[in-house]
Amino acid sequence: MNSFIQKAKQEHYAIPQINVNGLIWIESILKAAEETRSPIILGTTDKVIEFLGGYQFICSTIKNKIKAMDITIPVIIHLDHGLTVENCKKAVDAGYDSVMFDGSKLSIDENIKQTKEVVDYAHKNNVIVEGEVGAIGGNEDGIIGTVKYADLDDCINLAKEAKLDTLAPALGSVHGKYQGEPDLGFTEMEEIQKAIDIPLVLHGASGISDEDLLKAIHLGHAKINFNTEINIAWSNQIRQTLNEDVSLFNPQQILNPSKEAIIETVKSIIHKCTSHNRV
C-alpha cells in the first residue's frame, strides 16, 4: 500500500477510502474502481466489525470478491478507527493491508506509546499504519466527537516517534452530515505538510466541496475517506424503489438499483479525487 499512497502524494491525487457496510458495498466499490481504473481502499470501521462478521471473515470475503470479479486495479483493505492496539493486531493477523490506530482521545504521550506498539507489530507483517491527532467531529458508525484541531508539535512527535506511514490530522472535517459549511484549516494543513513528509489522510470528506478537496490534495492529502454520501445515495434509492412499487419483495429487485447508486456515487468520488486512470 505504501508505494501507492506515496505515488498519489507525489502526483497530487488522492486514493479514496470507501467504507464497507455490507456485501453489496464490496461488489459496487470494486466495480466502480475497476471501470474507472482507480486504485481504491476498502475501509472497515472497527465499530462495525462485528456486524460485518469479524476481521477474518470480512477480509477474506473482500479478497474472494476481488478474485471472483477478476479485479485488476490495486485494492487496499484497511481497518478504520482501530479502537485498541489488540484490535489492530487482530486485523493485521487477518490479512489487512493497512490499519489505523485512533489514539486521538488519549494524551499525546499515550497516543505515541500505543501507536508505536501497533506500528512495530504491523511493520513486521508488511502492514502500514495510520495515526490520528486532534478530534474529528460528528457521528458516524458510532464514532462521536467534537472538532479539535490537531496541534503541529503533536503531529510531528507522533509521526516521527511512532514511525507512522500516514497521518490523519483533525483540521475541521466531521464524520456524518455537516451542520452548515465545512471549515477546513488550510493554514494548519500547510504547516503540517511542510513539517512531516508523509502522506496525510482526510476523514469526513462527504460534504466537502470539490474545490476544497483539491486544495487538501495539493497540501499533502493522499488518502481521503468517504462514507456518508454513499449511504445517503443507497438509502434514497432503496426508498425510491420501494415507493415506486409497493408490491416488491424480491431482494434482488430491491437491492440491484441501490447497487447502481453506490457505483455511480463511488465513480463520482473517484473523479473528485482525480484518481481515475492512474493504473
N, C-alpha and C positions, 0 to 999 in steps of 0.2 A: 504493500500500500504506500509506503513512504515515497517511492520513486514517482508514483502517480500524483501524490499531493505536492511534491517538490516541483514537478513539471508544471502543474497548474499554477503554482505560485510564480514561477519564472515567466510563464507565458500569459499571466494575468487573466485567468479564468478560474472558476470555482467548480469543484465536483459537488453536485447536490447530494445531500443525505436525505432520503425519504424514509420516514418511519413506517414500519410494518405493523399492521393491525389485524392481519389475517391472511389466509392463503391467496385470496384474490388480489391482495396488495402485491404479494410477491410476483405473481404472474404479470400483472399490469405494469409494475415498475420495470421489470426486466424487458418486457415487450417495448415499452416506450424508449428505454435506453438503447436497446438493440437497433430500433428503427432510426434513431437519431445519431447513432454511432457515438454515444457519450459514455465515458466511464461513469459508474454510479455506485453510491454507498447505500446499502440497505441497513437501516438502523433499527434496533430493538431496544426500546426503553426498559430499563431494569424494573420499573414499576409494573410493567405488563408482561414480564417474562412468564409468570405462572399461567396467565391467560393464554399465552402462545404455546404452552406445552413444555416449557423449560429450555435451558440453554442448549442442551444436546439436541433436543427434538427440533427446535426451530432452525438451528444452524444446519443440521443435516437436511432438513426439508428445503431450505434455500439452495443448498448445494445440489440436491437431487433435481430441483426445478431447473437450475442452470444447465445441468446435463440433459435433462429431458427436452428442454426447449432449444437446445443447440445454441446457447448464448455464446457469442464470440467477443463481446466487449469486456473490459475489466470490471469485475464486480467485487466490492469490498463489503464484508459482513462486520458490522460494528455494534458494540454494546454502548448504548447511550445512557448517560447519567448513572453509571455504576454506583450503587449505594454504599457498598462496603468493599474493602480490599478482598475479602473472600469471594464475593460475587464476581469481581473482576477476574480472579484466578479461575473460577468455575467457567467463565466464558472463554478464557484462554485455553483451558483444558478441553472445552467442547469444540474448538476449532475456529473460533473467531479470528479475524484478521487484525482487528483493532478494538481497543476498549477505552472508554472514558471513565476515569475516576472523578466523581464530583465531590471534592472536599471543600467546596465553596462556603459551607456553613461552619467549617472548622476555623480555628485560629490559623494564621499563615504558617506558623511553625509546625502545627499538627498536620496541616494540609500537605506541606512539603514532605514530612516524615511518611505519611501513608501513601502519598502519590509515588514517592521513591520506591516503596515496597512493591507497588504494582508494576512500576517500570522495570525493576530488577527481575521480577518474575516473567513479565511479558517479553522483554527483550531476549531472554534465554530461549524463548519459543518463537522468535521472529514475528512477534506481535507488537504493533505500535500503540502508543498511549497518548491520550488527550487529557489535559488537565483544565481546571477552571478556577478563575479568580473573580471575586465580586459576586453579585447575585442577579440572576436573570429573573425578571418579574413574571407575573401572570400565573395561569393554572392550566396545565396540560398533562395528561397521563398521570395525574396525582401529584405533579410537581408544582408546588405553590410557593410563591415568593414575591417580595417587593424588590424593585430595582435598586441595586447598589453598585455604583461604578467601580471598576477594577482599579486598584492602586498600582501605579507604574512600578514602584520598587517591589511590590509583592509579585507582580508578573515576572520581573527579571529574576527574582530569587527562586520562584517556583520552577520556571523554565530551566534555569541553569543548574540548580542544586538537585532537582529530580531528574534532569536529563530528558525532559519531555520531547516528544516528536511534534505535537501540535498543542496550541493553547487557545482556550475559549475565554477571552476577557469580556466580562459583562460591561457593555457600553451603551445601555439604553434600550436594547431589544427585550421583548417579552414573549413568553410562551402563550399560546392561545390567541384569542381575538384582542386586537388593540382597542383601548378606550381613547379615542382621539388619534392624533397623528404620531407616528414613531419619532423619537428624538434621539438620533444616534450621536455618540460623542466622537466625531471625526478627528478632532484635535488630539484627543487621548489615543485614538486608534493609530494616528501617525507617529506619536511619541513611542508607543509600544512597539510598533513595527520597526522603527529605527533602532530601538534598544535591544531587541531579541530577533535574531534572524531565523525564526522558524515559522511555518505556516500558521495563520490564525484561523479560528473557527467562529462562525456567526450562528448563534442559536436564535430561534424565534423569528425566522425570516418571513413567514407568511404575513402579509400586510405591509411589508416594507416596499417602497416604490422601486421601480426598475432602476431609476437614476441613482438612488442611494445604494442599491445592491452593487451596481457597477463601481461606485466610489469606494465601497468597502472592499471589493475585489482588488482594486488598484492600490489599496492600502494594506495588502497582505493577506486577505482572507481567501484561502484556497479550498475551504470546505464550508458549505452553507446548509443549514438544517431546515427542512420543511415538514410540516405535518398537518396543521390546521386547515389550510386551504384545500388539501386533497380530501380530508374528511368532510369538509363542507360540500365539495362537489359531489362526492359519493353519496352523502345522505340526501342532498337535494334531488339527485337522480332517482334514488330509491323512492322518495315521496312522490315524485312526478309519475314514475312507472305505476305505483300502486293506485294513485288517484285517477290515472287515465283509464285503468281497467280494474275495477274493484273485485272482479271475479278471479283474478290471477292468484295462483297458489304454487305453481311450479317454480322451484328455487332458481333454476337456470334462467327462466324467462324474466324473473325479477332481478337477478344479480348481473346478468350479462350487460345490460345498459349501464349499470353502475361501474362495471369494469372499464367500459369505454370512457366514462367520465374520469376515472383515475388516470387512464392512459393519456388522455388529452391534457389533463392538468399537469402531469409529470413532464410531458413534452414541452409545455409552456414554461415550466420551471427550468428545464434544461436550456432552453433558448435564453432565458433571463440570465442564467449563469455563464452563458456563452461556452458551454462545454460540448456542444454538438460538433460532430465531425472532427473530434480530437483523437480518434482511434485509428 
